[in-house]
Amino acid sequence: MKLFKSEYPADRCGLYVFECVNHDVYIGIGKDVAERLPQHRKKHPDALTFRFLPHPGNEAERRTVERRLVRDAQTAGLTVRNREHASGHVGPSTLDVLISEEEQRTWLQDPVGINALDESALVELDHSQLAAHEGDFQRLRRHPRYAEIIEVLSAYAASCIPFPRRTEATFWTVSCFPSSNRARIFCISMATLETFFIAVSNNEHGDIHARLFVDKRHLPSGKWGRVLLAARGIMFDDDHRHKSGGAFEQCLVVNDIRELRSVLKSKHIRAAATAFNLDLMRKRQSAYKPSHCRQLAQAALEISYPEATSRPDNLT
């Protein structure tokens, strides 16, 4: 620290990386990196080496570089201790208190079947929060495709969310007509990220497109596998306009929600979505609890999902 401060007596704004004894790394940014390092030393006392790269640009530019470096490091096989931009959660999680690690492993093997057995009571919410979102939910009920919208949300919850009744309103939340984006109809969030949302398309057909964020390691990498997914109406998009879900995040786009039931029958899509969602839940609870619409979540969770007694397609 003394050497660092002597070499950079004034401008210590930039990016940094420290490597730990076991070769784990942490990549970060700071306006004054000297102030950040003591905080890291408390959390990572095994930090061994440190490197600094001056970056006088604005914070948005530094965050872009930080995100890319974290992704590159994980893709190269390094263990990265960042929480915001890295995939995976190492060590105990607050989710373990609600769902044991054994239950989590079992759920990954059969998410639809396990979710069908989840009859947990929903957590009690404040009357003020219920009242705050009642108007938006009633507006949704008047939507001409309301039944389809609820079925889509129900299918996603049953296929891709760990124990959706037990974790609702805490580890996953859903907003109804979120004010942050007027085109969106609903948006599911976990930790600090969006994982699934539907929105009105700007085409002449009035389609409602959907975007899912998944772990690409579970998707087919070959050309033929991509062709089969495309046949289901799935397109790949490198959407980087939101906070990073890690090095292996992939955005999938579906032109209209009528195609989603077929999409969610794909074993690859289910595996990619469940792995991504469980990873996020293990990081922390949803950061968007005030925006949670219980009425919408409850309407979706009360629908029985027919695929609960069937297996996902073996082709894609």
C-alpha positions, -999 to +999 in steps of 0.1 A: +000+000+000+028+024+008+045+017-025+013+021-044+005+054-028+040+067-034+039+058-071+004+073-074+003+101-050-028+119-065-047+102-093-055+066-083-086+062-104-088+031-125-090-007-126-073-032-104-069-069-099-056-089-069-046-125-069-051-147-039-029-175-026-050-202-043-048-181-076-084-169-073-087-133-087-108-102-080-112-075-107-126-041-097-127-004-103-125+027-081-122+064-081-095+060-055-083+025-055-063+030-023-096+034-004-110+002-018-081-021-010-083-021+028-120-031+024-110-060+002-082-071+026-108-077+053-129-099+031-100-115+012-071-118+037-054-143+015-048-117-013-012-120-024-004-098-054-020-066-067-020-048-101-033-014-110-042+001-144-050+039-145-082+047-163-091+084-161-123+079-182-158+081-168-172+054-146-194+040-173-164+033-194-146+017-165-176-005-157-176-017-193-140-027-192-145-043-157-174-064-170-154-076-201-123-085-180-144-105-155-160-124-184-127-130-201-112-142-169-139-168-163-140-179-199-102-185-196-109-208-167-099-185-138-119-185-105-132-150-101-144-138-067-165-109-081-202-112-073-217-086-098-203-097-131-192-133-124-211-165-128-214-189-099-216-185-062-189-200-040-196-209-003-228-208+018-258-189+006-288-173+023-309-195+000-297-225+019-318-215+049-350-217+028-340-245+004-313-270+015-284-276-007-296-312-012-330-299-023-313-275-047-293-304-063-325-326-065-344-297-081-319-293-109-325-329-119-363-325-122-374-289-118-409-293-132-416-324-111-402-310-079-420-276-084-453-294-088-450-308-053-443-273-038-474-263-019-458-238+004-479-209+016-470-175+001-453-151+024-475-124+039-471-090+023-480-055+036-514-042+026-499-011+013-478-031-012-508-050-023-528-018-029-499-002-047-500-028-075-537-035-077-543-009-104-516-023-127-529-059-122-565-049-130-552-031-161-535-064-171-567-083-166-583-062-193-555-070-218-570-090-247-543-116-243-544-118-205-550-156-204-519-162-226-498-139-205-507-156-173-501-191-188-466-179-200-457-167-165-471-199-150-451-221-174-419-202-167-423-204-130-431-241-131-402-249-154-374-225-145-378-210-110-366-230-079-396-238-056-416-208-070-441-207-041-415-209-014-392-183-030-418-159-043-415-123-032-381-129-016-357-146-041-378-138-072-402-110-079-424-100-108-433-064-117-465-056-137-462-029-163-429-017-148-425+021-150-389+017-161-400+005-196-434+014-210-434-014-236-430-042-210-459-061-196-441-080-168-406-086-158-392-113-135-361-104-115-337-123-093-308-109-073-302-076-092-310-089-127-338-094-150-342-131-160-374-131-181-397-104-195-423-099-221-430-066-240-451-053-268-433-054-302-433-025-326-445-046-356-477-045-374-489-078-360-489-065-324-468-094-312-456-097-276-420-108-277-401-124-248-365-123-236-350-150-214-315-149-199-299-182-195-265-200-189-252-207-224-231-236-212-262-257-213-272-247-249-262-266-280-230-252-294-231-269-328-248-254-359-274-282-360-284-276-324-288-239-331-309-247-362-333-268-341-336-241-315-343-216-343-371-239-355-388-233-322-386-196-327-355-189-305-330-162-315-297-154-299-289-119-288-259-104-271-279-080-249-255-060-227-277-031-218-283-044-182-262-055-153-241-086-161-253-121-152-218-135-155-194-147-181-218-174-194-250-153-197-269-155-229-300-136-240-326-155-259-354-138-279-388-153-288-409-133-313-442-139-297-454-155-264-475-181-284-442-199-291-430-200-255-448-232-245-428-250-272-396-232-262-399-243-225-403-279-236-367-279-248-344-297-224-316-274-233-336-242-226-348-256-193-314-267-182-299-233-192-326-213-175-327-233-143-289-232-139-289-194-144-317-188-120-304-209-092-270-193-095-286-158-091-308-169-062-277-182-044-261-148-047-288-128-029-325-121-026-343-100-052-334-063-051-368-054-065-392-064-037-410-030-037-420-036-073-433-071-067-469-076-078-484-104-056-516-104-076-498-113-108-476-139-091-505-156-074-526-157-105-497-175-123-489-199-094-525-210-091-525-224-126-516-261-128-488-267-153-497-297-176-460-305-184-455-314-147-463-351-156-443-351-188-407-350-197-390-323-218-383-330-254-351-349-260-342-332-293-337-296-283 
